[in-house]
């Protein structure tokens, strides 16, 4: 790959790194995994950088890889992570509890699919149909998971704020 | 819900993010590219892109025999997915005592980027690679456009990871099953399975064992056989599919060009045979194969690098040499090398010296054809 393309990729990754890590964090709830997933997504984009940039929306490409990777990990760990109250281990870069927002804590308390629905639907502004396609589930599932997740978030956030 | 979005936005900003590991991502990206380092050129001589210059000293050698296939004796098994297997599984089996499973993701619409389907492998046959995700023991091999059968009985997509190669084939509707013969004499019978709407087969075998052939048995009892190129250190590359009795091109190997640019040596080796024509050494760890045999027209088959650094192609029998003209007006002469029934060439271009035009001449110095980017 030519130096110019390399430099272009560097600029792209520097510019989109934080947003991509945060998307991965929102989906996985784990800072260590989030950086891994994000780095993997950028590596894949770099591997096909010529094609990716020609397509005109490299950010969408990276975002899709992150979501796919989340889905793949989610399938693998579905049973373990669906257990209520079981949170992924905190990664080394994870902010301490005092630095973490109440909403983030509440988000982390959700199951993977509910967390993903909230992140994609309400943070990434994806439509119900897009969220359903991204998570490979029906629109009905997105609706029901969103309703449950929002209820849990309200409840958890209220409790946490009360404890703070 | 915009209030929730703002809250989420604010909350996400509290997540500490380190410096972007740009160099590490690029290293991983390069590793991904190395795994799919054999490019199959869809139709030779339809790729008409060239570029420019250096003054390579061409080195010729006599054609050498094709690289011998190292004989390993790991017993390889291959079966369709068991009932109840996870979605996407194409086949599973063993290489010696190591297990493997090959699966694909559901084709996904990436919007403007087109569609994408990814190929994965897992099992102990892949566990010792740096590319494996330790939490799932899954090795990501490649992603690309949706798998779909082409005009051949089987259209193989291949990747190598560590000591093993993975071959995934999209199978035409009229193929009943496929028999793969490995280099050590073992045979695998592959039964197509429909995965996400496409009939697929897959097998895993040691790269060092090589693949001798794949034979597709059609519904009407006829067969078509492909003899792949086993290039040194990479997965087998399938090219031409032949009918019984159809003559195949003989095997021959030769270094068709070599030299140095900026103190860095380079060389291109060509392998011709029943698969068509392959060029190796076109860039670090990269090869390209064209399913054309014999390749007897004049033109650039492809190039490596961006901007192009190494250009390779073939010429007609009457062509004696090429004159390459750079955009700055400099010219240099390239002499093709005869290998089997083909006359092939390669040349390198120094940075900042793009190619303007090439012209092919006969022995008497008459121009026969020319081309450019």
Contacts between the chains, C-beta under 8 A, distances in Angstrom:
chain1	res1	chain2	res2	distance
A	1	B	306	6.0
A	2	B	305	7.5
A	2	B	306	4.8
A	2	B	307	6.0
A	5	B	306	6.4
A	6	B	26	7.1
A	9	B	22	7.9
A	9	B	26	7.0
A	10	B	22	5.2
A	10	B	26	8.0
A	13	B	20	5.2
A	13	B	22	5.1
A	13	B	25	6.2
A	14	B	20	5.3
A	14	B	22	6.7
A	17	B	17	6.9
A	17	B	20	3.5
A	18	B	17	4.5
A	18	B	20	8.0
A	21	B	15	7.4
A	21	B	17	4.7
A	22	B	12	4.5
A	22	B	13	7.8
A	22	B	15	5.4
A	22	B	17	6.8
A	25	B	12	7.5
A	25	B	15	5.3
A	26	B	8	7.8
A	26	B	12	6.5
A	31	B	15	7.1
A	31	B	16	7.7
A	35	B	17	7.9
A	35	B	18	6.8
A	35	B	21	7.9
A	39	B	21	5.7
A	39	B	24	6.4
A	39	B	25	5.2
A	39	B	28	7.0
A	40	B	28	7.1
A	40	B	140	7.9
A	42	B	20	7.8
A	42	B	22	8.0
A	42	B	25	4.2
A	42	B	29	7.5
A	43	B	25	4.6
A	43	B	26	7.5
A	43	B	27	7.9
A	43	B	28	3.5
A	43	B	29	4.3
A	43	B	31	7.9
A	43	B	32	6.3
A	44	B	29	6.9
A	44	B	32	6.4
A	44	B	143	6.8
A	45	B	29	7.4
A	46	B	25	6.0
A	46	B	26	5.3
A	46	B	28	7.7
A	46	B	29	3.1
A	46	B	30	7.6
A	47	B	28	8.0
A	47	B	29	4.1
A	47	B	30	7.4
A	47	B	32	3.9
A	47	B	33	4.9
A	48	B	143	7.9
A	49	B	29	7.5
A	50	B	306	6.6
A	52	B	113	7.0
A	55	B	110	7.8
A	55	B	112	5.4
A	55	B	113	4.1
A	55	B	114	6.8
A	56	B	112	5.4
A	57	B	111	6.8
A	57	B	112	5.2
A	57	B	113	6.6
A	60	B	110	6.9
A	60	B	111	5.8
A	60	B	112	7.1
A	60	B	113	6.6
A	61	B	110	6.4
A	61	B	113	5.2
A	64	B	108	7.1
A	64	B	110	5.4
A	64	B	113	7.7
A	64	B	116	7.5
A	68	B	105	6.9
A	68	B	108	7.2
A	68	B	118	7.3
A	72	B	105	7.7
A	72	B	136	7.2
A	72	B	138	7.3
A	73	B	135	6.9
A	73	B	136	6.8
A	75	B	86	7.7
A	76	B	135	7.2
A	76	B	136	4.8
A	76	B	138	8.0
A	77	B	135	7.7
A	93	B	16	6.2
A	93	B	17	7.9
A	93	B	18	5.8
A	94	B	16	7.7
A	95	B	14	6.6
A	95	B	15	6.7
A	95	B	16	4.9
A	99	B	14	6.4
A	99	B	16	7.4
A	100	B	14	6.3
A	101	B	10	7.1
A	101	B	11	4.2
A	101	B	14	4.7
A	102	B	11	7.9
A	103	B	7	5.6
A	103	B	8	6.7
A	103	B	10	7.9
A	103	B	11	4.0
A	104	B	11	4.8
A	104	B	12	7.4
A	104	B	14	6.3
A	104	B	15	6.7
A	107	B	8	7.9
A	107	B	11	7.3
A	118	B	8	7.5
A	119	B	8	7.5
A	122	B	1	5.7
A	122	B	4	5.0
A	122	B	5	5.7
A	122	B	8	6.2
A	123	B	5	6.1
A	123	B	8	4.2
A	123	B	9	6.9
A	123	B	12	6.9
A	125	B	5	6.8
A	133	B	109	7.5
A	136	B	106	7.0
A	150	B	4	7.9
